[in-house]
Amino acid sequence: MGELVRVVVDAMGGDYAPAEPVKGAVDALNENDHIFVYLAGKEELIRQELSKYTYPKDRLEIVPADEVIETGEPPVKAIQSKKNSSLVAGLTMVRKGMADAIVSSGSTGAVLVGGQAIVRKVKGVERAPLAPLIPTEKGVALLIDCGATVDARPSHLVQFAVMGSIYMESVMGVKKPRVALVNIGAEEEKGNELVKETFPLLKENKNINFIGNIEARDIPKGAADVVVTEAFVGNVILKLYEGVGAVLISKVKSGMMASLRSKIGALLVKPALKQTLKSFDVSEYGGAPLLGLRGLVVKTHGSSKAVEFKNSILQCIQFKEQDLSGKIQEHLSEKE
């Protein structure tokens, strides 16, 4: 790989800014020499955090931005009024081609509005969905949409399925990814009006490998590679997934420390168990890209720690190498 992948990190977004975004950026730089990081935010605070670490200074630059978009602010107003915020500064760099991607754990609404208003959608895309990878028994699946389009139409879900298939094939290397529609039963006639209208459209689409409906309980089993739904249901699935996963990991750890016998057993299985539990840690898979934009916008959880920032930054290498935005634009333009 030749040129560096340039990633802007919104250093002022999220619950633990700027400490965790800065640490994640430093960890990414130290782990991979194909990355150049811009840290957007309050310069003095960022420099204070950077002084704690050793890192390749020739691959990091601070982008001064004095304003911060808070979580509770109306997204449209915030994007319009806070032109010197870390988020707007980063999105503008992506739009102008000064950076390849932006990673932010700031206000979801502001990231969604800013991504579509500043970076803008590619030609042919009706809605830009958030699409995180979630762990399954067989590896990972793409959950699309998990928070961008609550009042989706059938045509939106069809595009989500197409974009999700391109993502899984191009970035994850899954051949003919299996696409499934979230429903309350496997039968075609079940569900609300949205899913009943969407089902035949997906079934007729020759550009995807549609396998039918999927119930929520089958998602962790890896029954599909691309899990299609509208944002309300998708967000509920994601949050429940994260909550149950965190509780199970905590219960397993506490159970293995409950007695001397269990502690001895824990020592024997520790290497295998550690790897298994790690595979079900959502933070290991980076953030959720906002698909269908002219540039890369990656949203991480508001409570993200350094590991998720690091993985989200490194994730951008694959997105850039595989020209994910370009492939989506090329495919959807062909269908117009």
HUBELNOR-V338131 format. One line per field, one symbol per residue. phi: phi as a letter, one per 40 degrees, with the letter a starting at -180 (. if undefined). A space follows every 10 residues. Layout:
phi->???
//
This chain:
phi->.cccccbcbc cbchcbccdc dccccccccc cbccbbbbbc icdccccccc ccbbacccba acbcaccbcc dccddccccc cbcbcccccc ccccccgcac abbabcdddc cccccccccg ccdgccbccc bccbcbcbhb bccabbicbc ccbdcccccd ccccccdccc ccgccfdcbb bcacaccccc hcccccccdc cccccccbbc bhcbcdcccc cgcacbbcac ccccccdccc dccccccccc ccccccbcac ccccccccbd dccdcccccb cdccbgcbcc cgccbcbbbb ccccbdcccd ccccdcccdc dcfdcccccc cccccc
//
